[in-house]
Amino acid sequence: MPMISTKTTTPITKEQELILKEKFGKAIEILPGKTEAWLMLGFEDNCRLWFRGDNSAPLAYIEVSALGKISPASAEELTAEICNICKDVLGIDGSGVYVKYEETDKWGYNGVNF
């Protein structure tokens, strides 16, 4: 039951969104037991983000939420892949990307909780 929410200071075209969907769908498999089959994605572009008191460079803030625990090694690998994807697809350098991980033991879907 993973969710990846992406906020960027840059615009995201429909073509880029589809590429991000595909690449994040593969990247989520870095987390054991997670697949694109249950992945939800959200994109917000043209956000007003600031980093180090500056907003002149492209920035991205990405939240990865998942049911269960995320090991430090898996998070490290996924962060590297997310930064690579942001650079390749959106032109946002890894130094302008923050990735937050949120673990939960409760996740609701279709009227029930897992």
C-alpha positions in Angstrom: 0.0 0.0 0.0 2.6 2.6 -0.9 2.0 6.2 -1.9 4.5 8.6 -3.5 3.5 12.3 -3.4 5.6 14.7 -5.5 5.8 18.4 -5.2 8.0 20.4 -7.6 8.8 24.0 -8.3 8.9 23.2 -12.0 6.0 22.4 -14.3 5.3 18.7 -15.0 4.0 17.9 -18.5 1.6 15.1 -19.1 4.5 13.2 -20.9 6.7 13.7 -17.9 4.0 12.6 -15.5 3.6 9.3 -17.5 7.4 8.8 -17.4 7.4 9.5 -13.6 4.5 7.0 -13.2 6.4 4.3 -15.0 9.8 5.0 -13.3 8.3 5.3 -9.8 6.3 2.2 -10.4 9.5 0.3 -11.0 11.4 2.1 -8.2 8.9 1.2 -5.5 9.9 -2.5 -5.9 13.1 -1.5 -4.1 11.0 -1.7 -0.9 10.4 -5.4 -0.2 6.9 -6.5 -0.9 5.9 -3.3 -2.6 4.7 -3.2 -6.3 3.1 -0.8 -8.7 -0.1 -2.9 -8.5 -0.9 -1.1 -5.1 1.0 2.1 -5.7 -0.8 5.5 -5.6 0.9 8.6 -7.0 0.2 12.3 -6.6 1.8 15.2 -8.5 1.8 18.9 -7.7 3.8 21.1 -9.9 4.7 24.8 -9.8 4.8 24.7 -6.0 6.4 27.5 -4.0 9.3 25.7 -2.3 12.3 27.2 -0.7 15.6 25.6 0.3 18.4 27.3 2.3 16.5 30.6 2.0 16.5 30.4 -1.8 14.0 29.4 -4.5 16.0 30.1 -7.6 16.9 26.5 -8.4 14.4 23.7 -9.3 13.3 21.8 -6.1 11.3 18.7 -5.3 9.8 17.4 -2.1 8.8 13.8 -2.2 6.9 11.8 0.4 7.0 8.0 0.3 4.3 6.4 2.6 4.1 2.7 3.1 2.3 0.1 5.2 4.9 -1.5 7.5 8.5 -0.8 8.2 11.1 0.5 5.7 14.6 -0.6 6.3 17.4 2.0 6.3 19.1 0.2 3.4 15.9 0.1 1.3 15.2 3.8 2.0 18.8 4.7 1.0 18.5 2.8 -2.3 15.1 4.3 -3.1 16.3 7.8 -2.2 19.1 7.4 -4.7 16.7 6.1 -7.4 14.2 8.9 -6.8 17.0 11.5 -7.1 18.1 9.9 -10.4 14.5 10.0 -11.7 14.1 13.6 -10.7 17.3 14.5 -12.5 16.5 12.5 -15.6 12.9 13.4 -16.1 12.5 16.8 -14.5 16.1 18.2 -14.6 16.1 18.6 -10.8 19.5 17.8 -9.3 19.6 15.5 -6.3 20.9 18.4 -4.2 17.5 20.0 -4.6 15.4 16.9 -3.7 14.1 16.0 -0.3 12.6 12.6 0.3 10.5 11.9 3.4 9.5 8.4 4.5 6.4 7.7 6.4 5.8 4.2 7.9 2.3 3.2 9.1 0.8 0.1 10.6 -2.7 1.2 9.5 -3.9 1.7 6.0 -7.5 1.9 4.8 -8.8 0.8 1.4 -12.2 0.0 0.1 -14.0 0.3 3.4 -11.5 -1.8 5.5 -8.1 -1.4 7.1 -5.1 -3.6 6.5 
